Amino acid sequence: MLGDIPIDDGLEEQNATLRRLAEVLDIAPTAFFDAPVDDLSQTTELLRLWQGITDTRDRAKVMSMVRTIASHP
């Protein structure tokens, strides 16, 4: 019967990934759902761009700059 077939839609894996990402970003996992679409789009773009930086020295420069900007209200 159809009810006997386990459905694996990947939600559990997706939720685990969001929890890990939220932990790394030091935000609540619900922030992904509570954030305005513009904020979420910018976060997605930032992560996409970050993945494009392959040189570790360049990544260190970006991290330093972001930390400096983030530490000033």
C-alpha positions in Angstrom: 0.0 0.0 0.0 1.0 3.6 -0.5 0.8 4.3 3.2 3.5 1.7 3.8 6.1 3.4 1.6 8.5 5.6 3.5 8.6 9.1 2.1 12.0 10.7 2.1 11.5 14.3 0.9 14.9 15.4 2.4 13.3 17.8 4.9 15.2 16.3 7.8 18.5 16.8 6.0 17.5 20.3 5.0 16.6 21.2 8.6 19.9 19.8 9.9 21.7 21.9 7.3 19.8 25.1 8.3 20.6 24.4 12.0 24.3 24.0 11.2 24.3 27.1 9.1 22.5 29.1 11.7 25.0 27.9 14.3 27.9 29.0 12.2 26.3 32.4 11.6 25.4 32.7 15.3 21.7 33.3 14.6 18.5 31.4 15.5 17.5 28.8 12.9 14.1 30.6 12.7 15.9 33.7 11.3 15.8 32.0 7.9 12.1 32.1 8.0 11.6 35.3 9.9 13.9 37.5 7.8 12.5 39.7 5.1 13.0 38.4 1.6 15.5 41.2 0.8 17.6 40.2 3.8 17.5 36.6 2.9 18.4 37.3 -0.7 21.4 39.4 0.5 22.5 36.6 2.8 22.2 34.0 0.0 24.2 36.3 -2.3 26.9 36.8 0.4 27.2 33.0 0.9 27.4 32.4 -2.9 30.1 35.0 -3.3 32.0 33.6 -0.3 32.0 30.2 -2.0 33.6 31.8 -5.1 36.6 33.0 -3.1 39.0 30.1 -3.3 42.2 31.8 -2.1 42.6 31.5 1.7 44.4 34.9 1.9 41.6 36.6 0.1 39.1 34.9 2.4 41.1 36.2 5.4 41.0 39.7 4.0 37.2 39.5 3.5 36.7 38.2 7.0 38.8 40.9 8.5 36.9 43.6 6.6 33.5 42.1 7.5 34.5 41.8 11.2 35.6 45.4 11.3 32.4 46.6 9.7 30.2 44.4 11.9 31.9 45.6 15.1 30.9 49.2 14.4 27.2 49.9 15.0 
